[in-house]
Amino acid sequence: MAGMTPDQHAVRAAELAAEAERLYQICLVDYQTNINEDDHSDEPHVPSADLAMLTATTQLAQVHATLSLRAPTAANA
């Protein structure tokens, strides 16, 4: 992330937001179609790895979006 310009951060934020949307759709399908067989409940289950990836991707997108709003510094200009 170091050395990226605000415009580069904006591009990366858009890429990560798109990836987060894709991961969200995967989680949504899992939630709507899967039953948690471990506890034999009727509640849908989303694998924790999917949720962890969605969370991490979303947080990274937020960081890049925030950094894209910063005014360029002498080091980034």
Summary of the structure (lengths in Angstrom):
residues: 77
radius of gyration: 17.3
end to end distance: 15.3
largest distance: 59.0
contacts: 188
relative contact order: 0.23
helix: 64%
strand: 3%
